[in-house]
Amino acid sequence: MRKSFYHFLMKHRHPKPKDAISKFANSAFLDHGFPKHSEDYGELSAYLELNGDYLETMAVFDDAWQEYVSTEQ
């Protein structure tokens, strides 16, 4: 069974974020509305378009998603 995207993303949390994905992970952790059980790109993308003002750009999500798909399939 595949992990949720959120579960995958939490592997990138870091007290001193070194890159955009680490910053994203730290912010998603603090976002209590983040769809934590989702594995659906559309659902996550729509949520972040409306609520992800902590993302520098949606390309950060796309990069994280590509890593998620390649490592969690």
BELMOLIN-V33829 format. One record per backbone hydrogen bond with DSSP energy under -0.5 kcal/mol. NH is the residue of the N-H (numbers start at 1). CO is the residue of the C=O. Records with the same first field share a line. If there is no record, write none. Layout:
NH->CO ; CO
This chain:
5->38
8->4
9->5
10->6
11->8
12->9
13->10
17->14
23->19
24->20
25->21
26->22
27->23
28->24
29->25
30->26
31->27 ; 28
32->30
34->31
36->34
38->35
41->39
44->40
45->41
46->42
47->43
48->44
49->45
50->46
51->47
52->48
53->51
55->52
60->57
61->57
62->58
63->59
64->60
65->61
66->62
67->63
68->64
69->65
70->66
71->67
72->68
73->69
